Amino acid sequence: MMRQAGRYLPEYREVRERAGSFLDLCYAPALAEEVTLQPLRRFDFDAAIVFADILLVPHALGQDVSFQVGEGPVLEPVYDGASVAALSSAKLESHLAPVYETLDRLSSSLPDHVALIGFCGAPWTVATYMIEGGTSKDRRGARQAAWAAMSSKDHWFSKLIDLLVESSAQYLLGQIKAGAEVLQIFETWAVDLPPTLFQRFCVEPIAEIVRLVHAEHPNVPIICFPKGAGQLANSFCNGVQCSGLGCDAFVNLGEIELDARQSVVTQGNLDPICLLQGGEILDVEVRKIVDQTEVGHHIFNLGHGILPETPIEHVHQMLKALREAEGNED
Ligand code: CP3
């Protein structure tokens, strides 16, 4: 599930309280290992995603990052050439070493049949948080910077994207070395990008990260999640040599036409609000996803993060419906 570990589980809330802040939890390998494993003690998932956050990279680059209760992330905004120049990847590895240690611990503690997933945010999405200073309503400041960079060769926004490409690739390579078997790149705010910007600031940077990682580890699968890409999903898969395409809840899996469909597996699609709702419609929607996809060509998942108020019983129901539907297909 997306946000597999988290606030819908009482045992997570307990550890989170013990850790102090959200970032303290991300940087405490024993506790991060524990919260990664918690959902697997309850549910028979096929994979575990390391507990961390996409905003650890800006933090590692020297930006002030904090998580305020009820408010989400807060960052000291980046807004010009000087604030980009102040960032540095010199301490990236030492800063992110605790995440590598969490992965290292997980590769020993997870059973063999459970895949270990590492991840990072895509440059555009991470840049939006860096520029807006947190989650914003429409990412307007970041979009303005992106358009300005389209007509000025040396613009600070392009430099920021380049820095994020390099740092993210290095971070993902470090995660593989530490034990990650599959990687995921989250482009949560792909929805903000019209086709011209989509190509330049979503497709090209992610394609470069995938190239850099595959140059050293050609066989590690990389799943990309360009949330809200809609009809641009096809051009995304033409431009990025990914193994998997994350789909939000607004994609009709039965109609998705990817030129790369045979080589790219889809993932996701179940609306987190449907999971929250539960009841008969949840069974129907689970079955629908199984019916719309071929065995071996889809990774069952939510279309976005699980909501904190989701009853745990609904997750059991979802998995039961899924296993039954799969059984009928075999
Ligand atoms: O279990 C997992 O999925 C692995 C860990 C993980 C987290 N964040 C932990 C987390 C992953 C893969 C992420 C990705 C992430 N983080 C994304 C991309 C995916 C998406 O959801 O769109 C984004 C945009 C972020 C940035 C971020 N982190 C925001 C905007 C927030 C606050 C909003 C919220 O839900 O509270 C976070 C906090 C966060 N990251 C939580 C968790 C479990 C909630 C933490 C808490 O308060 O205890």
Residues whose N, C-alpha, C, O or C-beta is under 5 A from the ligand:
A	BS01	CP3	M1 M2 R3 Q4 A5 G6 R16 F22 I49 V50 F51 A52 D53 I54 G72 P73 T135 F186 T188 G305
